[in-house]
Amino acid sequence: MKRRQFLKVASAGIAASAVAAPAIAQSMPEVRWRLTASWPKSLDTLWGSCETFSKYLAEATDNKFQVQSFAAGEIVPGLQALDAVENGTVEACHTAAYYFIGKDPTWALFCAVPFGLNTRQQNAWFSDGDGLKLMNEFGKKFNAYSLVSGNTGAQMGGWFRKEIKTVDDLKGLKFRIGGWAGKTLQKLGVVPQQIAGGDIYPALEKGTIDAAEWVGPYDDEKLGFYKIAQYYYYPGWWEGGTANHFMINLQKWNELPRNYQAIVTAAAALCSVEQTARYDARNPAALKRLVAAGTQLRPFSQPIMEACLKASNEVNAETSAANPDYKKVWDSILAFRNDEYLWWQVAEYGYDTFMIRTGARS
């Protein structure tokens, strides 16, 4: 190549680099967010999702995107996380949508609803069904954009000071229970109490409540309920799968560059897988420890389960008749659930029941 021609090509390359550099810089701007959680830091399963989220956002952006997380009560109480996002006090929160049924009961349907979807069915509904689309259509009313970021799996039925043998034993019971299930239990005489995780133990200890549910063995052991209430019931029919979400201020979400939106979406998906895996891995050993410490495991009786299902169906019918948003989402869940169980009873249930029945003996 002639010298003049070489210099011309080299100059063009340098000029192109000079133009490209600012464009790259602009695509990775400095972003600083605050995130409030509905959990105490002691719950490393739930709080851990906040830490994972922040870690991967920072690493994927060469520390350009920083998210500082705050536990429940550090900025706002755990049950006010959505309010903080909606009014712009923080950019994001990590929470359970059913905490906000006071705003609209439709929120419960995106988290956990009595006799609803199990964990894998929920994930399928959100990811490949209409779930996340419906949630974000609804969330616009509250200035929030949501991403699934965890699932606890099927939960336990809670800790009771006395045995619950019949439906009548539920009458007058002051029971800490999250979300929409309280509406169902009210029909059976329960007095539901919605209390944030970090406040449940003192309420149980002081006798302000008679019983409490949270998640399952690993978290419940950490919160110490077994020290006060002896009877541990299952299953948590109100939470066959409990989805947690990152909720983001809608304006702040829309302001993000597309590549940052993609990174946030990927980080939330990782949190979702990680959270469920932690519960599945840690619950068995925790349950063994609880039983060794004197916990009495009890199943809810068939009559209690059937009475609760009947009450739940009544709640869904009444609420759907009064709330078009609720009806739209519940109808989607119901149709999805019915199709899922057609498949589940063939393969998943058939396999699992055989393995449980035989003890997987070789």
Buried (B, 14 or more C-beta within 10 A) or exposed (E): EEEEEEEEEEEEEEEEEEEEEEEEEEEBEEBEBBBBBBBBBEBBBBBBBBBBBBEBBBEBBEEBBBBEBBBBBEBBBBBBBBBBBBEEBBBBBBBBBBBBBEEBBBBBBBBBBBBBBBBBBBBBBBEEBBBBEBBBEBBEEBBBBBBBBBBBBBBBBBBBBEEBEEBEBBEEBBBBBBBBBBBBBEBBEBBBBBBBBBBBBEBBBEEBBBBBBBBBBBBBBBBEBBEBBBBBBBBBBBBBBBBBBBBBBBEBBEEBBEEBBEBBEBBBBBBBEBBBEBBBEBBEEBBEBBBEEEBBEBEBBEEBBEBBBEBBEEBBEEBBEEBEBBBBBBEBBBEBBEEBBEEBEEEBEEEEEEEEEEEEEE
